[in-house]
Amino acid sequence: MTAELREIAGRLGDVPAYVYDLAALDAHAARVREAMRGTEVYYAVKANPDPAVLRTLAPHVDGFEVSSGGEFDHVSALFPGRRLAFGGPGKTAADLARRPYRFHVESPRELDLLTGDVLLRVNLRVASEGAALAMSGPFGMDPEMVAECRNRSGDFRIRGIHAHLASGLDAPALLGLAKTIADHALPGEEMCVGGGMAVDYTDPANVFDWETYGEGLRGLGRPVIRIEPGRAMTAYCGWYLTKVLDVKRVHGELFAVLTGGTHHLRTPVTKGHDQPFTVFGSAGQDEEITLVGQLCTPKDVFARRVRAALRPGDVVAFAMAGAYAYNISHHDFLMHPKPEFHYVSGMP
């Protein structure tokens, strides 16, 4: 969508803008759906709950994974009757009174308080070499707690197990975890192996191998296997556009100060990387430069000591901004204006 992106960049004012390429998202989701045939796909809404994004994904997924009452209500209003899996370690009484397709149960006490079909969330001590994030600690239950739940009775039906053990892994590593998870499911039970598919911000072309993953999951021979991808579904469809306000050298280091900041795009701070970007404007000589936002904190950094040619008035389009971006950012810090949102290439 280079032409559309350039056109929006050309009329960008002092308010940053998010741009979602819905056609690219639709094509990517279709590829994932084909690769994962035989496996249920639930999109993890926490990655990006934008209604246009969800509508684009809806034809390609079996349901949605939500992690709060707010997400449950949001998705239910958009898609009445669609299958929802409700997870998260801290469910309130109001949350537990809802009726999703599946609850992901985090504790024996939680099991006692709900009604409906459940998966028991298993927390396993396994090595996850290369993982960006290990979901240990308070998430889910150890095998002894799971066994305790299996011995309880109540107004619930245990349909299987759920485990999301790590994030940022390639297909072979995730398949290894899936095999370990399968060892904790009883014969005939459903098995949800969560998300965790790697997204490479240093090399956006290095996309997760969905075909290998789908083939491997089919080979496990379980009656129902479910995945819950989030970042790996939507990261590639989003851009965050900002304008260069100032370029200055401080103690010998060159900085470009941009509109917006990590109150709009928190991803580079939370993951500790340089956000990939494209520049619309300058044709000057590249220099080593650090790209920062408008916030009164030295942590407000998009990319550090990268090569770019920037002048005031240029537009910087940060790629890979379609997941865990605006929705996880501290929007109201310093009360800067909210970004604009644009939807191009086939908004439903």
N, C-alpha and C positions, 0 to 999 in steps of 0.2 A: 504493500500500500504506500509506496514511496511518494507517489504523486499526491495522494490525499494528505499524507503527513506533512509534506512540504507546503501544501496550500494552507493547512491549519497553522503551521509554524509562521507563515508569511503574515498572518493577521493576528498573531499572539500579542496581547497587550502586557500589562504588568501583573496580570493574574495567571499563574501557571495553569496547565490543562492536562488532564488525562485523556488519552485517545485509545480506544479499544477497537482492534481489528477483528470484527465478529466473523468475517468470512474465513480468516486464518484460523480462528478458534474452532469454527464449525468443521473445517477440513481436518484439523488436528484431532478433534474429538472423534470424528468418524474413523480415523486411522486407529486410534486407541480401541474403539469399539470392535473393529474387525480383528485386531491382534488379540484381544481378550475374549473372543467368542468362547462360549462355554463357561465363562466366569462372570459373575455379577459385578457391575461397576456402579458404585455410589460415589458421587462427587462430594468431597469434603467442603462444605459451604464456608467454613472458617477462612479458606484461602482467598476467596473473593465472593461476597454475597450480592454483587451488583445485579439488579433484576435482568438487565439485558444479557449479561453473561450467563445467568442461570437459564434464561429462555433459550439461548443458543445451545447450551449443553443438554437441555431436557430431552431432546429426541434420541440422544446417544447414551443415556445412562438409565439404569434400572431403578434408581432412587437417589436420595440425597442423605448425607450424614450431617447431622446437626449436633451442636455441643452446648446449647443453651435454650431456655424457653423462648428467648427473643428470636433466635435462628429458626426454631420450630415454627413459631407463629408467622415469621417472614416467608418461609418457604411454603407453608400450608396455604397462605393467602394467595401466593402466585400459582400454586399447583394443587388445588384441592384434591384430596384422595391419593396423591402420589405416595409411594413408599418412603418412609423416613426411618433412619436409624439414629437413635438418640444416645450420644455418648457424653463423656465429660466426668471429671472426678468429684464435682461438687453440685449434685442435683438437689434443688429445694423440694419442699413438699408439693408446691405447685407444679414443678417439673415432673415429679413422679406421678401426678394425677393425669398427665397427658397420655395419649394412646398412640404411640408410634408403631410402626411395623415391627421394629425390634428395639428393645432397650439394651444398652451395653452396661452390664451390672458391675459396679466398682467395689462392692463390699457385701458381706452377709446382711448387714443392717439395711442397706439399700434394697436388697432383694426382698426383705420382709415388708417393705413399705410400698411395693408397687404391684400392679396387676398387668398381666399380658405376657407376650412372648419375649424371651430374653436370651442374650448371649452373655456368658460369663467372661469378663475381661481378665486375661491371664498376664501376670507380670513375671517374666522368666529371666533368670540370670544367665545371659548368653553373651559371648564375645561378638562385638559388631565393629570389626576393624574398618576404619575409613568412614565411619558414620559421622554425619554432621551433628547429630543430636541423638542421644540415647534416652528413651522414654522409661527411665527407671524411677526410683523413689516412690511417690504416693500413688502412682497410676496403676489401677487394677489390683489384682490379688495374687499372692503366691500360690503354688499348687496346693498347699495345705488348706488355705481359705477356700479355694475352688472346691476341694473335696467336701468341706463343711457345707457349702452351698448345695452341692448335689444331694446331701442327706437331709435337706430341709424340705418342708412341704408348705404350700400356700396357694394363693390365687395367681400363680404364675406357671409358665411352661418353659423349661430350659430347652432351647433349640440347638445350642452348640456353644462355641467359644469364640472369643475375639482377642486379638493381640496386635498391638502396634508397638514394636520393640525399638525401632530406630529409624532415622530419616537420613536422606542423602546417600543412599546406597545404589549401586548398579544392579542390573538384573540378576547376575549369578549370586551376589551376596543376599539379595532379597529372597531368592529361591531357597537358599540355604536356611534362612530364618523360617520360611514357610514350611519346610520339611520338619523343622524342630517344633513349630506350632502344631502341626498335624499329629505329632506324637501325643499331644495332650487332649485331643478330641476323641470322643467315643465313636465307635462304628455307627455310621449313618447320620452323624451330627453335621450341622453347618459349621463352616470355619471362615472367619473373617480375618484377613492378615493385614488390614489397615493400608496405609499409604507408605511414604518414605522413599519414593522414586527420586533419584538424583536429578538435580537441575544445576548445570554448570554455568555460573555467571561469568567465568573467565573465558569460556568457549561456548557461546550459545548454540553453535552447530553440533555440539556433542550432546545429542538428545538421547534420553533413556531408551533402551532396547526393548520396546513393548512386545515385539514378536517373540523374542527369546523368553521373556517373562511369561507371556500367555501360554506358549507351548509347554514350559516347565510346570505351570500350575495345572494345566490339563493332565499332565503326567502323574500328578499326585493321586488321581483316582478318587477324590472325595465327591460326594453327591452334590454339595453346594459349596462353592468357594467364592468369597466376596472380597473385593478390594475397595479402598477408599482414597483414591488419588485426589490431591488438591493442587499444590504448587505445580506439579508436573503437567497438569491439565491446562492451567490458565496463565502461567507466568509469561509465556511467549506472546500473548495477544495484546499486551498493554505497553503503552509509552507514556512517559511523563515529560511534558514540555515546559522548559523554563527559559527565561531571558537573562542574558549577561548584563548586570548593572554596573560592574566596576571590575577593572583589572589592575592589580597593584603588587609591588614587590616589597615584602617586609622581611628585614634581616636577610636579604638575599634570596628569599623563597617567593615564587610567583603564585598569586592567588587570583582566581576568578570568583567574584561574588555574584550569585544567581538569585533570581526571584524564587520564592518557595524555600524548601528545605526538607529536613527529615521529619518535620511535622506533617508533611504530605507523603514523603517516600522514605520510610524508616528502614527499608530492606538493607541498604549497605551498612548501616550501623549495627543492626541486629545480627547480620551474618558476617560482618567484618571484611567486606570485599569492596572493590571498586565497581560501581555500577557501569555497565557498558553504555556507550552513548554515541550519537551522531550529531555533528554540528551543521547547522544551516546558517550560512553567512560568510564568515571569513575565508579568504584564500591566502592568508599569510603563512609565515613559516612556523612549523610546529616548535613548541617549547615545552619544557617540563613544567607542569602547572597543577595546582590543587584546586578542585572545584568544591566550593562551599555554598551554603544557603544563607538565609537572613537571620537565623536564630542567634541569640546571645549565649552561645556555648561553643567551645572548641570541638565538640563532638558532632557539630552540624556539617558533616563532610559527605559528599557524594562519591568522590574519587580522589585519590591522593597521589600526587607526583606522576601524573600521566602525561602523555604527549598530545598536545592539541594546539591549534591556532585560534585564539579567542579575542574578541574585541567587544566593548559595550554595544549592546543592540543585537548581537548574535543570539540565535536560539539553539539551546542544547536539548536534544531529544534523548532521554534516557530509556533504553530498551529494557525488556524483561521486567516490566512493571505491572504485570497482570495478576500477581498473587502476593499476598502478605505485604501489601504496599500501603495504599491509603487507609484501608480498613484497620490496620494495626498501629497507625501513627497517632501521635498526640496532637490532634487537630487544633485545639484551641490555645495552645501555648503561644503567647505573645499576641493572640487575637489577630493574626494575619488573615486575609480573605481566604475562603475555601477555594479550591481549584475548580475550574470548569471541567465538564465531562463531554466528550465527543464520541460518537459511535459511527463507524464508517464501514463500508463494504458489506452491506447486507444486514442491517439491524432488523431483527424480527418484529 
